[in-house]
Amino acid sequence: MTDQSPQPTFLGNPIELCIVTRSYQRTIRSLAGLGIGPWRIYTCSPDNTTAQTFQGRPSSFTIKFCFASLPPSNITYEVIQPVSGPNIFQSFLDEKGEGLHHVAYDCNNIPMEDRRKGFAERGWQCTQSGTWCVGGMNSFAFFEKSGAETCFETIVFEEGWDWPEPEEWYPPQTKKEGEEQRVADSSSMTDGK
């Protein structure tokens, strides 16, 4: 008799679903209407992200990215709007339009170098990567394979990493009485985009 219990996969556990859009404001407003949120909004740019690559070469890019947790699961929703520089998100918009772009996995928490090696051994090419240096170190890498018609991301969070205060919240958030107040400038969220 053979063991029928599920075996761990190289990808490990899913941790994030990402939608790429031309307007992060429009998309997160729509998702908030389904009860997904609140949304943390950040900018990933050469100013706060090191080791940026695109298609295996050094490349400067800027994106807006927004995150919302979905308790009680460990899944995070992400919405990305490309801003500038060569990046896989703009390529996706140009080729396919808006929609679900990738799923991120924890790769069983092995080191990033082992993750890169594991994807390469399976024929997957690293198409975008970097290290976001806000709230600690957060290294990310995206992998694609010709004919697979999908993209996977893997993320390594430095020990002790926590969500930094976002540039903006949607909907605007206010902390409880006695704490510092955080209210996002929501004027950009009401521009009708």
Secondary structure, 3 states (H helix, E strand, C coil): CCCCCCCCCCCCCEEEEEEECCCHHHHHHHHHCCCCCCEEEEEECCCCEEEEEECCEECCCEEEEEEEECCCCCCEEEEEEEEECCCHHHHHHHHHCCEEEEEEECHHHCCHHHHHHHHHHCCCEEEEEEEECCCCCEEEEEEECCCCCCEEEEEEECCCCCCCCCCEEECCCCCCCCCCCCCCCHHHHHCCC
